[in-house]
Amino acid sequence: MPVPARPRRHDPERRDRIIDACLDVIAEHGMAGTSHRRVAAAADVPLGSMTYHFSGMDELLREAFARFADQMAARVEQRMASAATLDEALEAFGANIGEDVFSTQRELVISQELYTLAARRPEYRDLTSAWMARTRATLAPFVDEDTAILLDAMNEGLALHRALHTAPARTALIAEALGRLTAER
C-alpha cells in the first residue's frame, strides 16, 4: 500500500520571516556569526527553506539589509513629511537624530554591520547610497544639495556619537549643530 504524500505546509510569510530572522541573528551574533542554520532556527523553518527561498547567503543578506535600510529611510521620511518650513524641517530632522536613528541597540548593531559590509564589499554600497539619498531627499525642499549632504553626515555622526559615547549626549547640541549648518553665510 503506497504511503500517502504528506500535505505541504502553506506558509506564505515564510520568506519574510526568514529575512526578519536574519536581521535578528545579525543583531545578536554579528555578520561573522550569521549562518543559514542560525537564521533557519530563528525563523523556525526547516534548513532546506533557506536554499528554496534564497540562492545563497549573499542574496539573504542583501534582502535583509535592504529591508533594514528601507525601514530606517521610511522613518526619517515619515518624521519629515509634515515639515513646511526650514524651522519645522530642522526640528523634525533633529528629532530624527535624537530619537529615531539607532534608537535601539539592535538598530545600532545592524547598521554598523551594514556599514562594515559596504566598506569591505563595494557591491553593498548601493544599499547605503540609496538610504542616504532618501534621507537627503527629505531635506531637498529646504536646503541646497551640499547642505543636505552635510546634514545627513551630521545625522549619522551625532547619532553614532550619542549611541557609543559613555557620557550622556547633550540634546541641545543637535539643534545647535543644525543651526550652524543652515545659517546664512
C-alpha positions in Angstrom: 0.0 0.0 0.0 1.6 3.4 -1.0 2.3 5.9 1.7 0.2 9.0 1.3 2.1 12.1 0.5 2.4 14.5 3.4 0.4 17.6 2.8 2.6 20.7 2.1 2.5 23.3 4.8 1.1 26.5 3.5 3.3 29.3 4.8 3.2 32.4 2.6 5.0 34.6 5.1 8.0 32.2 5.4 10.3 34.2 3.1 9.6 37.4 5.1 10.1 35.6 8.4 13.5 34.4 7.2 14.5 37.9 6.2 13.4 39.3 9.6 15.1 36.5 11.4 18.3 37.2 9.5 18.3 40.7 10.9 17.7 39.4 14.4 20.6 37.0 14.0 22.9 39.7 12.7 21.9 41.9 15.7 22.7 39.1 18.2 25.7 37.4 16.6 27.1 39.8 14.0 27.9 39.0 10.4 30.6 36.5 11.5 28.0 34.5 13.5 25.2 34.6 10.9 24.7 31.3 9.1 21.9 29.6 7.3 21.5 27.2 10.2 21.1 30.0 12.8 18.7 32.0 10.6 16.6 28.9 9.9 16.4 28.2 13.7 15.5 31.8 14.5 12.8 31.8 11.8 11.5 28.4 12.9 11.8 27.0 9.4 13.5 23.9 8.0 17.0 24.4 6.9 16.0 23.5 3.4 13.8 26.6 3.2 16.9 28.7 3.1 18.1 27.4 -0.2 14.5 27.2 -1.5 13.9 31.0 -0.9 17.5 32.3 -1.4 20.2 31.3 -3.8 22.8 31.7 -1.0 23.8 33.8 2.0 24.6 36.8 -0.1 21.1 37.1 -1.5 19.7 36.7 2.0 22.0 39.4 3.4 21.2 41.7 0.6 17.4 41.3 1.1 17.8 41.7 4.9 19.9 44.8 4.7 17.7 46.3 2.0 14.7 45.8 4.2 16.5 47.4 7.2 17.7 50.4 5.2 14.2 50.8 3.8 12.7 50.8 7.3 15.2 53.4 8.5 14.7 55.6 5.5 10.9 55.4 5.8 11.3 56.5 9.4 13.0 59.8 8.5 10.6 60.3 5.6 7.7 60.0 8.0 9.3 62.3 10.5 9.9 65.0 7.8 6.6 64.6 5.9 4.7 67.4 7.7 7.5 70.0 7.7 6.6 73.0 5.6 9.3 75.5 6.6 13.0 75.2 7.3 12.5 75.6 11.0 9.9 72.7 11.0 12.3 70.6 8.9 15.2 71.2 11.3 13.0 70.4 14.3 11.9 67.2 12.7 15.4 66.3 11.5 16.7 67.0 15.0 14.1 64.7 16.5 15.1 62.0 14.0 18.8 62.3 15.1 17.9 62.5 18.8 15.2 59.9 19.0 15.0 57.7 15.8 18.4 56.9 14.5 19.9 53.9 16.3 17.1 54.2 18.8 17.8 50.6 19.9 20.9 48.5 20.4 19.6 46.2 17.7 19.4 49.0 15.1 22.8 50.3 16.1 24.4 46.9 15.6 22.6 46.1 12.3 23.5 49.5 10.8 27.2 49.1 11.8 27.3 45.6 10.4 25.8 47.0 7.1 28.3 49.9 7.1 31.2 47.4 7.6 29.9 45.1 4.9 29.6 48.0 2.5 33.1 49.2 3.4 34.6 45.7 2.7 32.4 44.8 -0.3 31.6 47.7 -2.6 28.7 45.8 -4.2 26.7 46.6 -1.0 27.2 50.4 -1.3 24.2 50.7 -3.4 22.1 49.9 -0.3 23.8 52.6 1.8 23.8 55.1 -1.0 20.1 54.6 -1.6 19.4 55.1 2.1 21.5 58.3 2.2 19.8 59.6 -0.9 16.3 59.1 0.6 17.4 60.9 3.8 18.8 63.8 1.7 15.7 63.9 -0.4 13.7 64.8 2.7 15.9 67.9 3.1 15.9 68.9 -0.5 12.8 71.3 -0.2 14.6 73.2 2.5 18.3 73.3 1.8 20.8 73.1 -1.1 22.4 69.8 -2.1 25.7 70.4 -0.3 23.9 71.4 2.9 21.8 68.2 2.7 24.9 66.1 2.4 26.4 67.8 5.5 23.2 67.4 7.4 23.0 63.7 6.5 26.6 63.2 7.6 25.9 65.0 10.8 22.8 62.8 11.3 24.9 59.7 11.1 27.8 61.1 13.1 25.9 62.6 16.0 23.6 59.6 16.3 26.6 57.3 16.3 28.3 59.5 18.9 25.2 59.5 21.0 24.9 55.7 20.8 28.5 54.9 21.6 29.8 57.6 23.9 29.8 56.8 27.6 28.7 60.3 28.7 25.1 61.3 28.1 24.5 63.3 24.9 23.6 67.0 25.2 20.3 67.2 23.4 20.7 70.9 22.7 23.9 70.1 20.7 21.8 68.6 17.9 19.7 71.9 17.5 22.9 73.9 17.7 24.7 71.9 15.0 21.6 72.0 12.7 21.5 75.8 13.2 25.2 76.2 12.4 25.0 74.1 9.2 22.0 76.0 7.9 22.9 79.5 9.0 23.3 82.2 6.3 26.9 82.6 5.1 
